[in-house]
């Protein structure tokens, strides 16, 4: 079965950093198109980026990487702003399988 599990979210002050992880099972992260998305209450889902491309809204602050040996996708969030508060989840782009997400709250 395909499964994606995100972790690493939490509460952080503006200007701080977090590293989110997305561990996959049932398929290979290294062989797949993977993306990170976020959704804040009352707002539409927003693409934060895919491997190799970061959305303009977070460019220069967010970085996406993956560790094929660990079958894990990462999202490094730096210089966090209050508007970055959202539930962040990873998605396999072809099948649209996604995880439940991990909450990031910036105050």
BAZA-563627 format. One record per residue: residue in one letter; x, y, z of N, C-alpha, C, O in turn. Coordinates in nm, 3 decimals. Example, Ala and Ser with C-alpha at 12.3 -4.5 7.8 and 13.67 -1.06 7.14 Angstrom:
2
{code A	n.X 1.319	n.Y -0.569	n.Z 0.780	ca.X 1.230	ca.Y -0.450	ca.Z 0.780	c.X 1.320	c.Y -0.330	c.Z 0.780	o.X 1.424	o.Y -0.332	o.Z 0.846} $
{code S	n.X 1.285	n.Y -0.225	n.Z 0.708	ca.X 1.367	ca.Y -0.106	ca.Z 0.714	c.X 1.290	c.Y 0.003	c.Z 0.787	o.X 1.341	o.Y 0.114	o.Z 0.804} $
! end
This chain:
107
{code X	n.X 0.084	n.Y -0.119	n.Z 0.000	ca.X 0.000	ca.Y 0.000	ca.Z 0.000	c.X 0.088	c.Y 0.125	c.Z 0.000	o.X 0.194	o.Y 0.129	o.Z 0.063} $
{code X	n.X 0.041	n.Y 0.226	n.Z -0.073	ca.X 0.111	ca.Y 0.354	ca.Z -0.074	c.X 0.075	c.Y 0.431	c.Z 0.051	o.X -0.042	o.Y 0.443	o.Z 0.088} $
{code X	n.X 0.176	n.Y 0.483	n.Z 0.116	ca.X 0.155	ca.Y 0.563	ca.Z 0.236	c.X 0.257	c.Y 0.674	c.Z 0.241	o.X 0.374	o.Y 0.655	o.Z 0.209} $
{code X	n.X 0.211	n.Y 0.793	n.Z 0.282	ca.X 0.297	ca.Y 0.909	ca.Z 0.302	c.X 0.271	c.Y 0.962	c.Z 0.442	o.X 0.156	o.Y 0.986	o.Z 0.480} $
{code X	n.X 0.377	n.Y 0.979	n.Z 0.518	ca.X 0.363	ca.Y 1.027	ca.Z 0.655	c.X 0.454	c.Y 1.147	c.Z 0.676	o.X 0.576	o.Y 1.138	o.Z 0.664} $
{code X	n.X 0.391	n.Y 1.261	n.Z 0.707	ca.X 0.466	ca.Y 1.383	ca.Z 0.732	c.X 0.494	c.Y 1.399	c.Z 0.880	o.X 0.419	o.Y 1.350	o.Z 0.965} $
{code X	n.X 0.603	n.Y 1.467	n.Z 0.910	ca.X 0.639	ca.Y 1.498	ca.Z 1.048	c.X 0.726	c.Y 1.621	c.Z 1.050	o.X 0.772	o.Y 1.668	o.Z 0.946} $
{code X	n.X 0.749	n.Y 1.674	n.Z 1.170	ca.X 0.840	ca.Y 1.786	ca.Z 1.186	c.X 0.773	c.Y 1.920	c.Z 1.207	o.X 0.841	o.Y 2.020	o.Z 1.232} $
{code X	n.X 0.642	n.Y 1.925	n.Z 1.197	ca.X 0.574	ca.Y 2.051	ca.Z 1.220	c.X 0.578	c.Y 2.092	c.Z 1.366	o.X 0.623	o.Y 2.017	o.Z 1.452} $
{code X	n.X 0.531	n.Y 2.213	n.Z 1.391	ca.X 0.528	ca.Y 2.262	ca.Z 1.528	c.X 0.502	c.Y 2.410	c.Z 1.532	o.X 0.466	o.Y 2.472	o.Z 1.431} $
{code X	n.X 0.522	n.Y 2.467	n.Z 1.648	ca.X 0.504	ca.Y 2.610	ca.Z 1.668	c.X 0.639	c.Y 2.676	c.Z 1.674	o.X 0.730	o.Y 2.628	o.Z 1.741} $
{code X	n.X 0.653	n.Y 2.785	n.Z 1.603	ca.X 0.781	ca.Y 2.855	ca.Z 1.596	c.X 0.756	c.Y 3.005	c.Z 1.585	o.X 0.652	o.Y 3.047	o.Z 1.535} $
{code X	n.X 0.849	n.Y 3.082	n.Z 1.631	ca.X 0.836	ca.Y 3.228	ca.Z 1.621	c.X 0.879	c.Y 3.274	c.Z 1.482	o.X 0.959	o.Y 3.208	o.Z 1.415} $
{code X	n.X 0.825	n.Y 3.386	n.Z 1.443	ca.X 0.861	ca.Y 3.444	ca.Z 1.314	c.X 1.013	c.Y 3.460	c.Z 1.304	o.X 1.079	o.Y 3.502	o.Z 1.398} $
{code X	n.X 1.064	n.Y 3.424	n.Z 1.188	ca.X 1.207	ca.Y 3.426	ca.Z 1.167	c.X 1.275	c.Y 3.293	c.Z 1.192	o.X 1.392	o.Y 3.275	o.Z 1.158} $
{code X	n.X 1.202	n.Y 3.201	n.Z 1.252	ca.X 1.259	ca.Y 3.071	ca.Z 1.285	c.X 1.258	c.Y 2.976	c.Z 1.168	o.X 1.219	o.Y 3.011	o.Z 1.056} $
{code X	n.X 1.302	n.Y 2.853	n.Z 1.196	ca.X 1.314	ca.Y 2.750	ca.Z 1.092	c.X 1.254	c.Y 2.618	c.Z 1.138	o.X 1.246	o.Y 2.590	o.Z 1.258} $
{code X	n.X 1.213	n.Y 2.539	n.Z 1.043	ca.X 1.166	ca.Y 2.403	ca.Z 1.067	c.X 1.208	c.Y 2.316	c.Z 0.949	o.X 1.224	o.Y 2.363	o.Z 0.837} $
{code X	n.X 1.223	n.Y 2.188	n.Z 0.978	ca.X 1.245	ca.Y 2.091	ca.Z 0.871	c.X 1.133	c.Y 1.989	c.Z 0.875	o.X 1.116	o.Y 1.919	o.Z 0.975} $
{code X	n.X 1.059	n.Y 1.981	n.Z 0.768	ca.X 0.951	ca.Y 1.884	ca.Z 0.758	c.X 0.999	c.Y 1.762	c.Z 0.681	o.X 1.079	o.Y 1.772	o.Z 0.587} $
{code X	n.X 0.951	n.Y 1.647	n.Z 0.722	ca.X 0.986	ca.Y 1.521	ca.Z 0.656	c.X 0.860	c.Y 1.453	c.Z 0.604	o.X 0.752	o.Y 1.467	o.Z 0.662} $
{code X	n.X 0.876	n.Y 1.382	n.Z 0.497	ca.X 0.768	ca.Y 1.303	ca.Z 0.438	c.X 0.826	c.Y 1.167	c.Z 0.403	o.X 0.901	o.Y 1.152	o.Z 0.306} $
{code X	n.X 0.792	n.Y 1.068	n.Z 0.483	ca.X 0.845	ca.Y 0.935	ca.Z 0.461	c.X 0.742	c.Y 0.851	c.Z 0.385	o.X 0.625	o.Y 0.843	o.Z 0.423} $
{code X	n.X 0.789	n.Y 0.790	n.Z 0.278	ca.X 0.698	ca.Y 0.716	ca.Z 0.190	c.X 0.718	c.Y 0.566	c.Z 0.204	o.X 0.827	o.Y 0.519	o.Z 0.239} $
{code X	n.X 0.614	n.Y 0.493	n.Z 0.178	ca.X 0.622	ca.Y 0.348	ca.Z 0.168	c.X 0.532	c.Y 0.304	c.Z 0.054	o.X 0.432	o.Y 0.368	o.Z 0.023} $
{code X	n.X 0.570	n.Y 0.194	n.Z -0.009	ca.X 0.491	ca.Y 0.142	ca.Z -0.120	c.X 0.534	c.Y 0.193	c.Z -0.255	o.X 0.482	o.Y 0.146	o.Z -0.357} $
{code X	n.X 0.626	n.Y 0.286	n.Z -0.259	ca.X 0.682	ca.Y 0.335	ca.Z -0.383	c.X 0.813	c.Y 0.407	c.Z -0.352	o.X 0.845	o.Y 0.430	o.Z -0.236} $
{code X	n.X 0.886	n.Y 0.441	n.Z -0.456	ca.X 1.016	ca.Y 0.504	ca.Z -0.438	c.X 1.007	c.Y 0.654	c.Z -0.461	o.X 0.968	o.Y 0.701	o.Z -0.568} $
{code X	n.X 1.044	n.Y 0.729	n.Z -0.357	ca.X 1.045	ca.Y 0.875	ca.Z -0.368	c.X 1.141	c.Y 0.919	c.Z -0.477	o.X 1.113	o.Y 1.015	o.Z -0.549} $
{code X	n.X 1.252	n.Y 0.851	n.Z -0.491	ca.X 1.353	ca.Y 0.889	ca.Z -0.588	c.X 1.307	c.Y 0.872	c.Z -0.732	o.X 1.361	o.Y 0.937	o.Z -0.822} $
{code X	n.X 1.209	n.Y 0.787	n.Z -0.756	ca.X 1.160	ca.Y 0.761	ca.Z -0.890	c.X 1.029	c.Y 0.834	c.Z -0.920	o.X 0.967	o.Y 0.813	o.Z -1.024} $
{code X	n.X 0.988	n.Y 0.921	n.Z -0.829	ca.X 0.855	ca.Y 0.981	ca.Z -0.840	c.X 0.864	c.Y 1.133	c.Z -0.843	o.X 0.959	o.Y 1.193	o.Z -0.792} $
{code X	n.X 0.762	n.Y 1.194	n.Z -0.902	ca.X 0.745	ca.Y 1.339	ca.Z -0.895	c.X 0.676	c.Y 1.370	c.Z -0.763	o.X 0.562	o.Y 1.328	o.Z -0.740} $
{code X	n.X 0.745	n.Y 1.443	n.Z -0.677	ca.X 0.694	ca.Y 1.469	ca.Z -0.544	c.X 0.679	c.Y 1.619	c.Z -0.522	o.X 0.759	o.Y 1.699	o.Z -0.571} $
{code X	n.X 0.576	n.Y 1.656	n.Z -0.448	ca.X 0.554	ca.Y 1.796	ca.Z -0.418	c.X 0.516	c.Y 1.818	c.Z -0.273	o.X 0.466	o.Y 1.728	o.Z -0.206} $
{code X	n.X 0.539	n.Y 1.938	n.Z -0.227	ca.X 0.492	ca.Y 1.984	ca.Z -0.095	c.X 0.384	c.Y 2.090	c.Z -0.118	o.X 0.401	o.Y 2.181	o.Z -0.199} $
{code X	n.X 0.274	n.Y 2.075	n.Z -0.046	ca.X 0.163	ca.Y 2.168	ca.Z -0.053	c.X 0.133	c.Y 2.219	c.Z 0.087	o.X 0.176	o.Y 2.162	o.Z 0.187} $
{code X	n.X 0.059	n.Y 2.328	n.Z 0.092	ca.X 0.014	ca.Y 2.377	ca.Z 0.222	c.X -0.126	c.Y 2.433	c.Z 0.209	o.X -0.167	o.Y 2.481	o.Z 0.104} $
{code X	n.X -0.199	n.Y 2.424	n.Z 0.319	ca.X -0.333	ca.Y 2.478	ca.Z 0.321	c.X -0.361	c.Y 2.540	c.Z 0.456	o.X -0.351	o.Y 2.475	o.Z 0.560} $
{code X	n.X -0.395	n.Y 2.667	n.Z 0.452	ca.X -0.431	ca.Y 2.740	ca.Z 0.573	c.X -0.583	c.Y 2.745	c.Z 0.583	o.X -0.651	o.Y 2.738	o.Z 0.481} $
{code X	n.X -0.637	n.Y 2.757	n.Z 0.702	ca.X -0.784	ca.Y 2.764	ca.Z 0.718	c.X -0.843	c.Y 2.877	c.Z 0.636	o.X -0.795	o.Y 2.990	o.Z 0.641} $
{code X	n.X -0.945	n.Y 2.845	n.Z 0.559	ca.X -1.013	ca.Y 2.946	ca.Z 0.480	c.X -0.942	c.Y 2.986	c.Z 0.353	o.X -0.985	o.Y 3.077	o.Z 0.283} $
{code X	n.X -0.833	n.Y 2.918	n.Z 0.324	ca.X -0.757	ca.Y 2.951	ca.Z 0.203	c.X -0.743	c.Y 2.828	c.Z 0.114	o.X -0.754	o.Y 2.715	o.Z 0.161} $
{code X	n.X -0.720	n.Y 2.853	n.Z -0.013	ca.X -0.701	ca.Y 2.743	ca.Z -0.105	c.X -0.567	c.Y 2.675	c.Z -0.084	o.X -0.473	o.Y 2.734	o.Z -0.032} $
{code X	n.X -0.562	n.Y 2.551	n.Z -0.124	ca.X -0.437	ca.Y 2.476	ca.Z -0.118	c.X -0.334	c.Y 2.543	c.Z -0.209	o.X -0.366	o.Y 2.588	o.Z -0.320} $
{code X	n.X -0.213	n.Y 2.550	n.Z -0.161	ca.X -0.106	ca.Y 2.618	ca.Z -0.236	c.X 0.012	c.Y 2.524	c.Z -0.252	o.X 0.054	o.Y 2.458	o.Z -0.157} $
{code X	n.X 0.065	n.Y 2.519	n.Z -0.372	ca.X 0.187	ca.Y 2.441	ca.Z -0.396	c.X 0.307	c.Y 2.518	c.Z -0.343	o.X 0.332	o.Y 2.632	o.Z -0.384} $
{code X	n.X 0.381	n.Y 2.456	n.Z -0.254	ca.X 0.504	ca.Y 2.518	ca.Z -0.204	c.X 0.620	c.Y 2.490	c.Z -0.299	o.X 0.711	o.Y 2.571	o.Z -0.315} $
{code X	n.X 0.614	n.Y 2.374	n.Z -0.363	ca.X 0.717	ca.Y 2.341	ca.Z -0.459	c.X 0.725	c.Y 2.193	c.Z -0.488	o.X 0.666	o.Y 2.111	o.Z -0.417} $
{code X	n.X 0.797	n.Y 2.161	n.Z -0.590	ca.X 0.829	ca.Y 2.022	ca.Z -0.623	c.X 0.980	c.Y 2.007	c.Z -0.623	o.X 1.053	o.Y 2.106	o.Z -0.615} $
{code X	n.X 1.026	n.Y 1.885	n.Z -0.633	ca.X 1.170	ca.Y 1.865	ca.Z -0.639	c.X 1.221	c.Y 1.936	c.Z -0.764	o.X 1.181	o.Y 1.902	o.Z -0.875} $
{code X	n.X 1.307	n.Y 2.034	n.Z -0.748	ca.X 1.363	ca.Y 2.108	ca.Z -0.860	c.X 1.296	c.Y 2.240	c.Z -0.888	o.X 1.345	o.Y 2.318	o.Z -0.970} $
{code X	n.X 1.185	n.Y 2.268	n.Z -0.821	ca.X 1.118	ca.Y 2.397	ca.Z -0.843	c.X 1.045	c.Y 2.442	c.Z -0.718	o.X 0.965	o.Y 2.368	o.Z -0.662} $
{code X	n.X 1.074	n.Y 2.564	n.Z -0.675	ca.X 1.011	ca.Y 2.623	ca.Z -0.558	c.X 0.916	c.Y 2.732	c.Z -0.605	o.X 0.949	o.Y 2.809	o.Z -0.695} $
{code X	n.X 0.798	n.Y 2.738	n.Z -0.544	ca.X 0.701	ca.Y 2.840	ca.Z -0.579	c.X 0.758	c.Y 2.979	c.Z -0.551	o.X 0.834	o.Y 2.999	o.Z -0.456} $
{code X	n.X 0.720	n.Y 3.074	n.Z -0.634	ca.X 0.772	ca.Y 3.211	ca.Z -0.619	c.X 0.741	c.Y 3.269	c.Z -0.482	o.X 0.818	o.Y 3.348	o.Z -0.428} $
{code X	n.X 0.627	n.Y 3.229	n.Z -0.426	ca.X 0.584	ca.Y 3.286	ca.Z -0.298	c.X 0.678	c.Y 3.249	c.Z -0.182	o.X 0.679	o.Y 3.318	o.Z -0.080} $
{code X	n.X 0.755	n.Y 3.143	n.Z -0.196	ca.X 0.843	ca.Y 3.100	ca.Z -0.088	c.X 0.987	c.Y 3.085	c.Z -0.133	o.X 1.072	o.Y 3.037	o.Z -0.058} $
{code X	n.X 1.014	n.Y 3.127	n.Z -0.255	ca.X 1.149	ca.Y 3.114	ca.Z -0.308	c.X 1.247	c.Y 3.193	c.Z -0.224	o.X 1.218	o.Y 3.306	o.Z -0.182} $
{code X	n.X 1.362	n.Y 3.135	n.Z -0.200	ca.X 1.462	ca.Y 3.200	ca.Z -0.117	c.X 1.450	c.Y 3.168	c.Z 0.030	o.X 1.541	o.Y 3.195	o.Z 0.108} $
{code X	n.X 1.336	n.Y 3.110	n.Z 0.069	ca.X 1.315	ca.Y 3.074	ca.Z 0.210	c.X 1.293	c.Y 2.924	c.Z 0.228	o.X 1.333	o.Y 2.868	o.Z 0.330} $
{code X	n.X 1.233	n.Y 2.859	n.Z 0.133	ca.X 1.203	ca.Y 2.715	ca.Z 0.142	c.X 1.292	c.Y 2.638	c.Z 0.045	o.X 1.325	o.Y 2.686	o.Z -0.063} $
{code X	n.X 1.329	n.Y 2.518	n.Z 0.086	ca.X 1.409	ca.Y 2.430	ca.Z 0.002	c.X 1.353	c.Y 2.288	c.Z 0.009	o.X 1.317	o.Y 2.241	o.Z 0.117} $
{code X	n.X 1.346	n.Y 2.222	n.Z -0.104	ca.X 1.299	ca.Y 2.083	ca.Z -0.108	c.X 1.416	c.Y 1.992	c.Z -0.145	o.X 1.493	o.Y 2.021	o.Z -0.236} $
{code X	n.X 1.427	n.Y 1.883	n.Z -0.072	ca.X 1.530	ca.Y 1.784	ca.Z -0.102	c.X 1.474	c.Y 1.645	c.Z -0.074	o.X 1.366	o.Y 1.630	o.Z -0.017} $
{code X	n.X 1.549	n.Y 1.543	n.Z -0.113	ca.X 1.505	ca.Y 1.408	ca.Z -0.083	c.X 1.625	c.Y 1.319	c.Z -0.055	o.X 1.734	o.Y 1.341	o.Z -0.107} $
{code X	n.X 1.602	n.Y 1.220	n.Z 0.026	ca.X 1.701	ca.Y 1.120	ca.Z 0.061	c.X 1.647	c.Y 0.987	c.Z 0.011	o.X 1.557	o.Y 0.928	o.Z 0.072} $
{code X	n.X 1.701	n.Y 0.941	n.Z -0.100	ca.X 1.648	ca.Y 0.818	ca.Z -0.160	c.X 1.670	c.Y 0.696	c.Z -0.071	o.X 1.588	o.Y 0.605	o.Z -0.068} $
{code X	n.X 1.781	n.Y 0.695	n.Z 0.001	ca.X 1.810	ca.Y 0.581	ca.Z 0.088	c.X 1.707	c.Y 0.570	c.Z 0.200	o.X 1.671	o.Y 0.461	o.Z 0.243} $
{code X	n.X 1.660	n.Y 0.685	n.Z 0.247	ca.X 1.558	ca.Y 0.686	ca.Z 0.353	c.X 1.417	c.Y 0.690	c.Z 0.295	o.X 1.318	o.Y 0.684	o.Z 0.369} $
{code X	n.X 1.407	n.Y 0.701	n.Z 0.162	ca.X 1.278	ca.Y 0.714	ca.Z 0.094	c.X 1.196	c.Y 0.828	c.Z 0.155	o.X 1.077	o.Y 0.814	o.Z 0.184} $
{code X	n.X 1.262	n.Y 0.941	n.Z 0.173	ca.X 1.203	ca.Y 1.055	ca.Z 0.243	c.X 1.224	c.Y 1.184	c.Z 0.166	o.X 1.331	o.Y 1.209	o.Z 0.109} $
{code X	n.X 1.120	n.Y 1.264	n.Z 0.165	ca.X 1.122	ca.Y 1.398	ca.Z 0.105	c.X 1.126	c.Y 1.499	c.Z 0.218	o.X 1.061	o.Y 1.480	o.Z 0.321} $
{code X	n.X 1.200	n.Y 1.608	n.Z 0.200	ca.X 1.214	ca.Y 1.709	ca.Z 0.303	c.X 1.170	c.Y 1.846	c.Z 0.251	o.X 1.179	o.Y 1.875	o.Z 0.132} $
{code X	n.X 1.122	n.Y 1.928	n.Z 0.344	ca.X 1.095	ca.Y 2.067	ca.Z 0.316	c.X 1.160	c.Y 2.149	c.Z 0.426	o.X 1.119	o.Y 2.144	o.Z 0.541} $
{code X	n.X 1.262	n.Y 2.224	n.Z 0.389	ca.X 1.330	ca.Y 2.312	ca.Z 0.484	c.X 1.264	c.Y 2.449	c.Z 0.477	o.X 1.259	o.Y 2.512	o.Z 0.371} $
{code X	n.X 1.214	n.Y 2.495	n.Z 0.590	ca.X 1.148	ca.Y 2.624	ca.Z 0.597	c.X 1.234	c.Y 2.718	c.Z 0.680	o.X 1.258	o.Y 2.693	o.Z 0.799} $
{code X	n.X 1.279	n.Y 2.825	n.Z 0.620	ca.X 1.360	ca.Y 2.926	ca.Z 0.688	c.X 1.291	c.Y 3.061	c.Z 0.685	o.X 1.200	o.Y 3.085	o.Z 0.605} $
{code X	n.X 1.334	n.Y 3.149	n.Z 0.774	ca.X 1.279	ca.Y 3.285	ca.Z 0.780	c.X 1.127	c.Y 3.283	c.Z 0.778	o.X 1.062	o.Y 3.353	o.Z 0.701} $
{code X	n.X 1.071	n.Y 3.201	n.Z 0.864	ca.X 0.926	ca.Y 3.181	ca.Z 0.864	c.X 0.851	c.Y 3.309	c.Z 0.900	o.X 0.895	o.Y 3.389	o.Z 0.982} $
{code X	n.X 0.735	n.Y 3.324	n.Z 0.835	ca.X 0.648	ca.Y 3.438	ca.Z 0.858	c.X 0.513	c.Y 3.387	c.Z 0.910	o.X 0.481	o.Y 3.269	o.Z 0.894} $
{code X	n.X 0.436	n.Y 3.474	n.Z 0.971	ca.X 0.307	ca.Y 3.432	ca.Z 1.023	c.X 0.217	c.Y 3.378	c.Z 0.912	o.X 0.136	o.Y 3.289	o.Z 0.935} $
{code X	n.X 0.232	n.Y 3.431	n.Z 0.793	ca.X 0.150	ca.Y 3.385	ca.Z 0.681	c.X 0.189	c.Y 3.246	c.Z 0.630	o.X 0.122	o.Y 3.191	o.Z 0.543} $
{code X	n.X 0.296	n.Y 3.190	n.Z 0.684	ca.X 0.334	ca.Y 3.053	ca.Z 0.650	c.X 0.257	c.Y 2.951	c.Z 0.734	o.X 0.269	o.Y 2.831	o.Z 0.711} $
{code X	n.X 0.181	n.Y 2.998	n.Z 0.830	ca.X 0.101	ca.Y 2.907	ca.Z 0.912	c.X 0.003	c.Y 2.830	c.Z 0.826	o.X -0.078	o.Y 2.889	o.Z 0.754} $
{code X	n.X 0.011	n.Y 2.697	n.Z 0.832	ca.X -0.072	ca.Y 2.611	ca.Z 0.748	c.X -0.046	c.Y 2.466	c.Z 0.783	o.X 0.047	o.Y 2.433	o.Z 0.857} $
{code X	n.X -0.130	n.Y 2.379	n.Z 0.727	ca.X -0.102	ca.Y 2.236	ca.Z 0.730	c.X -0.023	c.Y 2.203	c.Z 0.604	o.X -0.065	o.Y 2.233	o.Z 0.493} $
{code X	n.X 0.091	n.Y 2.142	n.Z 0.622	ca.X 0.179	ca.Y 2.110	ca.Z 0.510	c.X 0.172	c.Y 1.960	c.Z 0.483	o.X 0.182	o.Y 1.879	o.Z 0.575} $
{code X	n.X 0.155	n.Y 1.925	n.Z 0.357	ca.X 0.151	ca.Y 1.784	ca.Z 0.324	c.X 0.228	c.Y 1.758	c.Z 0.194	o.X 0.244	o.Y 1.847	o.Z 0.111} $
{code X	n.X 0.273	n.Y 1.635	n.Z 0.180	ca.X 0.344	ca.Y 1.596	ca.Z 0.060	c.X 0.251	c.Y 1.513	c.Z -0.029	o.X 0.155	o.Y 1.453	o.Z 0.019} $
{code X	n.X 0.282	n.Y 1.510	n.Z -0.154	ca.X 0.196	ca.Y 1.442	ca.Z -0.251	c.X 0.280	c.Y 1.382	c.Z -0.362	o.X 0.376	o.Y 1.443	o.Z -0.410} $
{code X	n.X 0.244	n.Y 1.262	n.Z -0.401	ca.X 0.302	ca.Y 1.200	ca.Z -0.520	c.X 0.219	c.Y 1.253	c.Z -0.636	o.X 0.097	o.Y 1.233	o.Z -0.641} $
{code X	n.X 0.286	n.Y 1.322	n.Z -0.729	ca.X 0.214	ca.Y 1.404	ca.Z -0.826	c.X 0.135	c.Y 1.325	c.Z -0.930	o.X 0.031	o.Y 1.373	o.Z -0.976} $
{code X	n.X 0.180	n.Y 1.208	n.Z -0.966	ca.X 0.110	ca.Y 1.133	ca.Z -1.071	c.X -0.017	c.Y 1.069	c.Z -1.017	o.X -0.123	o.Y 1.077	o.Z -1.080} $
{code X	n.X -0.007	n.Y 1.005	n.Z -0.901	ca.X -0.122	ca.Y 0.936	ca.Z -0.843	c.X -0.206	c.Y 1.024	c.Z -0.754	o.X -0.321	o.Y 0.992	o.Z -0.723} $
{code X	n.X -0.147	n.Y 1.137	n.Z -0.712	ca.X -0.210	ca.Y 1.229	ca.Z -0.616	c.X -0.227	c.Y 1.169	c.Z -0.477	o.X -0.304	o.Y 1.220	o.Z -0.397} $
{code X	n.X -0.155	n.Y 1.062	n.Z -0.448	ca.X -0.154	ca.Y 1.013	ca.Z -0.311	c.X -0.088	c.Y 1.120	c.Z -0.224	o.X 0.012	o.Y 1.179	o.Z -0.262} $
{code X	n.X -0.146	n.Y 1.142	n.Z -0.108	ca.X -0.093	ca.Y 1.243	ca.Z -0.018	c.X -0.103	c.Y 1.195	c.Z 0.125	o.X -0.176	o.Y 1.101	o.Z 0.156} $
{code X	n.X -0.027	n.Y 1.262	n.Z 0.211	ca.X -0.034	ca.Y 1.230	ca.Z 0.352	c.X -0.136	c.Y 1.317	c.Z 0.423	o.X -0.206	o.Y 1.398	o.Z 0.361} $
{code X	n.X -0.144	n.Y 1.300	n.Z 0.554	ca.X -0.238	ca.Y 1.378	ca.Z 0.635	c.X -0.186	c.Y 1.517	c.Z 0.664	o.X -0.263	o.Y 1.608	o.Z 0.692} $
{code X	n.X -0.057	n.Y 1.532	n.Z 0.656	ca.X 0.001	ca.Y 1.662	ca.Z 0.678	c.X 0.056	c.Y 1.682	c.Z 0.817	o.X 0.031	o.Y 1.602	o.Z 0.908} $
{code X	n.X 0.130	n.Y 1.790	n.Z 0.832	ca.X 0.186	ca.Y 1.830	ca.Z 0.961	c.X 0.165	c.Y 1.980	c.Z 0.976	o.X 0.189	o.Y 2.057	o.Z 0.883} $
{code X	n.X 0.121	n.Y 2.021	n.Z 1.093	ca.X 0.082	ca.Y 2.161	ca.Z 1.115	c.X 0.204	c.Y 2.246	c.Z 1.149	o.X 0.286	o.Y 2.209	o.Z 1.233} $
{code X	n.X 0.213	n.Y 2.359	n.Z 1.081	ca.X 0.314	ca.Y 2.459	ca.Z 1.111	c.X 0.242	c.Y 2.586	c.Z 1.156	o.X 0.155	o.Y 2.638	o.Z 1.086} $
{code X	n.X 0.278	n.Y 2.634	n.Z 1.274	ca.X 0.218	ca.Y 2.755	ca.Z 1.328	c.X 0.329	c.Y 2.854	c.Z 1.359	o.X 0.420	o.Y 2.825	o.Z 1.436} $
{code X	n.X 0.321	n.Y 2.971	n.Z 1.297	ca.X 0.423	ca.Y 3.075	ca.Z 1.315	c.X 0.359	c.Y 3.193	c.Z 1.387	o.X 0.257	o.Y 3.246	o.Z 1.343} $
{code X	n.X 0.419	n.Y 3.234	n.Z 1.497	ca.X 0.362	ca.Y 3.345	ca.Z 1.574	c.X 0.461	c.Y 3.459	c.Z 1.587	o.X 0.430	o.Y 3.561	o.Z 1.649} $
! end
